[in-house]
């Protein structure tokens, strides 16, 4: 009897672990970033549009620089929770 209960508990733990590996796909509205999030990890394919202003302290000479931040980020449990932003440092 005890062996059967241990086996059932082991199978339930294994099933919960496998369910924790199934990702949910999320698309961000920032230029095409795709995020796959599960309980145990988060995988982000960055494609974030940005615009920077180069100010030369002259109102008529303001220049804009645009482009995309691209890259890949992987966060593993327990660091995969919370909102993740592109790190430019």
LUMDREN-412600 format. One record per residue: x, y, z of N, C-alpha, C, O in turn; residue number from 1; residue in one letter. Coordinates in pm, 1 decimal. Layout:
REM residues N
NODE,X,Y,Z,X,Y,Z,X,Y,Z,X,Y,Z,NUM,a
...
END
This chain:
REM residues 89
NODE,82.3,-120.0,0.0,0.0,0.0,0.0,86.2,125.7,0.0,59.6,218.7,-76.1,1,x
NODE,189.3,129.6,84.5,275.9,247.0,89.4,350.9,266.0,-42.2,373.9,378.5,-86.6,2,x
NODE,388.1,154.8,-103.0,459.4,161.5,-230.6,370.3,222.9,-339.0,417.3,300.4,-422.2,3,x
NODE,242.2,187.9,-337.2,147.8,241.0,-436.3,127.7,391.2,-416.5,120.5,465.4,-514.5,4,x
NODE,118.8,437.0,-292.9,102.5,580.0,-264.5,227.6,657.1,-306.6,217.0,765.8,-363.4,5,x
NODE,345.1,601.8,-279.5,469.6,667.6,-321.7,476.2,677.7,-473.3,520.7,778.8,-527.8,6,x
NODE,432.3,573.7,-540.2,433.8,574.9,-687.7,337.5,681.3,-742.3,371.6,752.8,-836.5,7,x
NODE,219.6,691.9,-684.8,122.1,792.3,-728.2,175.6,933.1,-703.6,162.2,1020.1,-789.6,8,x
NODE,235.4,956.0,-588.5,292.8,1087.1,-557.5,406.1,1120.5,-653.6,417.0,1234.5,-698.9,9,x
NODE,491.0,1022.4,-685.4,600.9,1044.5,-780.5,547.6,1081.3,-918.3,600.8,1171.1,-983.6,10,x
NODE,444.1,1013.1,-962.2,385.4,1041.7,-1093.2,322.6,1181.0,-1094.3,335.7,1253.2,-1193.1,11,x
NODE,255.0,1219.8,-986.6,195.7,1354.3,-979.1,302.6,1463.2,-981.0,285.2,1565.7,-1046.9,12,x
NODE,411.7,1442.3,-910.1,521.9,1540.4,-910.2,581.5,1551.8,-1049.4,609.0,1662.5,-1095.7,13,x
NODE,601.9,1439.3,-1116.9,655.2,1441.3,-1253.0,560.3,1514.2,-1348.3,605.3,1592.5,-1431.9,14,x
NODE,430.6,1489.5,-1336.7,332.9,1557.9,-1422.8,331.8,1709.0,-1397.3,325.3,1787.4,-1492.0,15,x
NODE,338.2,1750.1,-1271.0,343.0,1893.3,-1240.4,469.2,1957.8,-1296.2,464.5,2070.6,-1345.2,16,x
NODE,581.4,1887.7,-1289.3,705.8,1938.8,-1346.3,693.9,1954.4,-1497.3,735.3,2056.4,-1552.4,17,x
NODE,637.8,1854.6,-1564.5,621.9,1862.3,-1710.2,525.3,1973.3,-1750.6,547.7,2040.7,-1851.1,18,x
NODE,419.6,1993.1,-1674.7,326.1,2102.9,-1704.1,395.9,2237.1,-1686.4,366.6,2331.7,-1759.5,19,x
NODE,487.5,2246.9,-1590.7,563.2,2370.5,-1568.9,658.9,2404.2,-1680.6,708.9,2516.6,-1686.4,20,x
NODE,686.3,2309.6,-1770.5,776.4,2333.5,-1883.5,702.7,2379.6,-2009.4,766.9,2420.4,-2106.2,21,x
NODE,571.5,2374.2,-2010.1,493.9,2413.1,-2128.8,487.5,2565.9,-2136.4,436.6,2630.1,-2044.6,22,x
NODE,538.8,2624.7,-2245.7,539.9,2771.5,-2255.1,410.2,2829.6,-2309.4,331.5,2761.8,-2375.5,23,x
NODE,390.9,2957.4,-2279.2,281.1,3036.0,-2334.1,344.1,3146.7,-2416.7,429.8,3220.4,-2367.7,24,x
NODE,302.3,3158.4,-2540.7,358.4,3257.3,-2631.4,287.7,3391.4,-2613.7,164.9,3398.3,-2608.1,25,x
NODE,368.1,3498.3,-2605.1,312.1,3632.9,-2592.1,384.5,3725.1,-2688.6,507.3,3722.5,-2697.9,26,x
NODE,308.5,3806.2,-2760.2,365.9,3904.3,-2851.9,355.7,4042.3,-2788.0,249.2,4081.7,-2740.4,27,x
NODE,466.0,4114.8,-2787.3,464.3,4250.4,-2732.8,438.8,4349.6,-2846.1,473.8,4324.6,-2961.4,28,x
NODE,378.3,4460.7,-2811.8,346.5,4563.6,-2910.4,456.7,4669.3,-2911.5,431.0,4787.3,-2888.0,29,x
NODE,580.5,4625.4,-2939.2,693.9,4717.2,-2938.5,779.7,4704.1,-3063.8,891.4,4755.7,-3067.9,30,x
NODE,730.0,4637.1,-3163.5,805.2,4622.7,-3285.9,826.7,4478.2,-3326.4,882.6,4452.1,-3432.9,31,x
NODE,783.9,4384.1,-3244.4,792.8,4244.4,-3283.4,858.4,4152.1,-3183.0,899.3,4042.3,-3220.8,32,x
NODE,870.6,4190.6,-3057.7,929.9,4104.0,-2956.8,836.0,3987.3,-2926.5,715.6,4005.5,-2907.8,33,x
NODE,894.2,3866.3,-2922.0,818.7,3744.8,-2892.3,870.5,3689.1,-2760.5,991.3,3682.5,-2737.7,34,x
NODE,777.9,3649.1,-2674.3,815.2,3599.8,-2541.9,746.9,3465.5,-2516.1,626.4,3450.5,-2536.2,35,x
NODE,826.1,3368.9,-2471.5,774.7,3238.1,-2433.0,795.2,3224.8,-2283.5,908.9,3226.2,-2236.2,36,x
NODE,686.8,3211.9,-2208.3,696.0,3207.2,-2062.2,632.8,3078.8,-2009.7,523.2,3039.7,-2049.8,37,x
NODE,705.1,3015.1,-1919.2,655.1,2897.5,-1848.5,683.4,2918.0,-1700.2,738.0,3021.4,-1661.8,38,x
NODE,647.7,2823.0,-1618.0,670.5,2837.0,-1474.7,820.0,2836.4,-1443.5,864.6,2908.5,-1354.2,39,x
NODE,897.8,2756.2,-1515.8,1038.4,2738.7,-1482.4,1135.2,2820.0,-1566.8,1254.6,2820.9,-1536.9,40,x
NODE,1089.2,2887.9,-1670.0,1179.7,2967.1,-1753.0,1102.2,3072.2,-1830.7,979.4,3068.3,-1838.5,41,x
NODE,1177.2,3167.3,-1888.7,1122.1,3268.6,-1978.6,1225.8,3291.0,-2088.7,1343.4,3313.3,-2059.9,42,x
NODE,1182.8,3285.1,-2213.3,1268.8,3299.8,-2329.7,1215.9,3416.9,-2412.1,1100.3,3415.1,-2454.5,43,x
NODE,1299.2,3519.0,-2435.3,1253.9,3638.9,-2505.6,1340.7,3661.8,-2629.2,1463.4,3667.5,-2620.0,44,x
NODE,1276.2,3674.8,-2743.7,1341.1,3714.5,-2868.4,1310.8,3862.6,-2889.4,1201.2,3899.3,-2931.8,45,x
NODE,1409.2,3946.9,-2859.3,1388.8,4091.8,-2864.5,1392.2,4142.2,-3007.9,1478.5,4103.3,-3086.6,46,x
NODE,1298.8,4227.9,-3040.3,1295.8,4304.7,-3164.1,1219.2,4432.1,-3131.9,1106.3,4452.1,-3176.8,47,x
NODE,1282.8,4517.2,-3053.5,1216.3,4633.2,-2995.8,1259.6,4759.9,-3068.6,1378.5,4790.3,-3077.4,48,x
NODE,1162.0,4832.7,-3120.3,1189.9,4956.7,-3191.5,1219.6,5067.5,-3090.9,1155.7,5076.4,-2986.0,49,x
NODE,1317.3,5151.8,-3124.0,1349.7,5262.5,-3034.8,1376.4,5388.5,-3116.4,1403.3,5383.0,-3236.3,50,x
NODE,1368.3,5501.0,-3048.3,1401.3,5630.8,-3107.7,1475.4,5711.1,-3002.0,1427.5,5727.5,-2889.8,51,x
NODE,1591.7,5760.6,-3038.8,1671.2,5843.3,-2948.0,1683.0,5983.4,-3007.0,1692.0,6001.4,-3128.4,52,x
NODE,1682.6,6079.5,-2919.6,1693.7,6218.4,-2962.0,1834.7,6266.8,-2931.6,1882.2,6256.5,-2818.4,53,x
NODE,1900.1,6318.8,-3032.5,2030.6,6381.0,-3013.9,2008.4,6531.6,-3009.0,1981.1,6594.5,-3111.1,54,x
NODE,2019.9,6587.3,-2892.6,1992.5,6729.5,-2873.4,2123.9,6806.3,-2871.2,2211.0,6780.5,-2788.2,55,x
NODE,2136.8,6899.9,-2962.4,2256.2,6984.0,-2968.7,2228.1,7121.8,-2911.3,2294.7,7219.3,-2946.2,56,x
NODE,2129.6,7129.7,-2823.3,2083.8,7253.3,-2759.0,2046.0,7361.9,-2860.2,2052.6,7481.0,-2829.8,57,x
NODE,2007.5,7320.7,-2977.5,1956.6,7412.8,-3078.4,1821.9,7356.1,-3123.7,1816.4,7244.6,-3175.6,58,x
NODE,1716.1,7429.6,-3105.1,1583.2,7378.3,-3134.2,1563.3,7341.1,-3280.6,1479.0,7257.4,-3312.6,59,x
NODE,1639.8,7402.5,-3368.8,1624.3,7372.7,-3510.9,1712.2,7256.6,-3555.1,1699.3,7209.0,-3667.9,60,x
NODE,1800.8,7210.5,-3468.5,1894.6,7105.6,-3506.4,1876.3,6980.6,-3419.4,1973.4,6927.8,-3365.2,61,x
NODE,1753.6,6934.4,-3406.5,1725.9,6813.2,-3330.4,1729.9,6695.8,-3427.2,1663.4,6697.1,-3530.8,62,x
NODE,1808.2,6594.7,-3392.7,1821.2,6477.3,-3478.2,1766.2,6355.3,-3404.3,1785.4,6339.2,-3283.8,63,x
NODE,1698.8,6271.7,-3478.7,1644.7,6148.5,-3423.4,1722.1,6031.1,-3480.5,1752.8,6026.6,-3599.7,64,x
NODE,1752.6,5938.0,-3394.6,1817.8,5815.2,-3437.8,1723.3,5701.1,-3404.1,1685.5,5684.4,-3288.1,65,x
NODE,1684.9,5623.3,-3502.9,1591.3,5513.0,-3480.0,1656.7,5381.3,-3517.6,1756.6,5377.3,-3589.5,66,x
NODE,1599.0,5275.8,-3468.3,1649.5,5143.2,-3499.7,1577.2,5038.2,-3417.8,1469.5,5063.0,-3363.7,67,x
NODE,1637.2,4921.3,-3409.3,1579.6,4810.3,-3335.0,1682.8,4753.0,-3238.9,1799.1,4734.6,-3275.0,68,x
NODE,1639.7,4725.3,-3117.3,1718.3,4646.2,-3024.1,1685.1,4500.9,-3055.3,1568.3,4462.2,-3050.4,69,x
NODE,1784.1,4421.3,-3086.8,1760.1,4280.1,-3114.9,1847.3,4195.0,-3024.0,1953.0,4238.8,-2978.6,70,x
NODE,1803.4,4076.7,-2998.8,1879.7,3985.1,-2915.6,1791.9,3878.2,-2856.3,1673.2,3867.2,-2887.3,71,x
NODE,1853.3,3799.2,-2769.8,1784.4,3689.3,-2704.8,1815.1,3691.8,-2556.1,1929.6,3713.6,-2516.6,72,x
NODE,1714.0,3669.9,-2473.6,1732.3,3662.0,-2328.3,1666.4,3535.1,-2277.2,1557.0,3498.2,-2319.9,73,x
NODE,1735.6,3468.7,-2184.6,1681.5,3348.6,-2121.3,1688.4,3369.8,-1970.5,1794.7,3399.9,-1916.1,74,x
NODE,1575.2,3354.1,-1903.7,1567.1,3367.2,-1759.1,1516.9,3234.4,-1702.2,1417.0,3179.5,-1748.5,75,x
NODE,1587.4,3184.1,-1601.5,1555.3,3055.6,-1541.4,1499.5,3079.3,-1401.4,1535.1,3177.3,-1336.0,76,x
NODE,1413.0,2990.5,-1355.9,1352.4,2998.5,-1223.9,1460.5,3021.0,-1118.8,1560.9,2949.9,-1121.4,77,x
NODE,1446.1,3113.2,-1029.2,1335.0,3197.5,-989.7,1342.6,3337.5,-1048.7,1265.6,3424.7,-1008.6,78,x
NODE,1433.4,3361.4,-1142.9,1454.2,3495.2,-1197.8,1366.4,3524.1,-1319.3,1385.1,3626.9,-1384.3,79,x
NODE,1272.5,3437.8,-1351.2,1189.6,3454.8,-1469.5,1059.6,3529.5,-1443.0,980.2,3548.1,-1535.2,80,x
NODE,1036.0,3572.2,-1320.9,910.8,3639.9,-1287.7,927.5,3791.3,-1296.6,1037.8,3843.0,-1279.3,81,x
NODE,818.6,3861.8,-1323.4,820.9,4007.5,-1333.5,838.2,4053.4,-1477.0,863.4,3973.9,-1567.5,82,x
NODE,824.1,4182.8,-1495.0,835.1,4244.5,-1627.8,983.0,4259.4,-1663.4,1062.7,4307.1,-1582.6,83,x
NODE,1018.1,4218.7,-1783.9,1156.3,4227.2,-1830.9,1166.3,4337.3,-1936.1,1082.8,4346.0,-2026.1,84,x
NODE,1267.7,4420.0,-1924.0,1291.7,4529.6,-2017.6,1427.4,4508.6,-2084.7,1514.9,4440.4,-2031.3,85,x
NODE,1442.7,4567.9,-2201.3,1569.8,4561.1,-2273.0,1674.9,4635.8,-2192.3,1652.9,4749.9,-2151.5,86,x
NODE,1788.6,4571.8,-2169.4,1896.9,4632.1,-2093.8,2001.0,4685.6,-2191.0,2064.2,4607.4,-2262.1,87,x
NODE,2020.6,4817.7,-2195.8,2112.5,4877.9,-2291.0,2252.9,4891.5,-2235.7,2340.8,4942.6,-2305.2,88,x
NODE,2277.2,4847.6,-2113.0,2410.5,4859.2,-2053.5,2498.1,4742.5,-2088.0,2613.5,4737.3,-2045.6,89,x
END
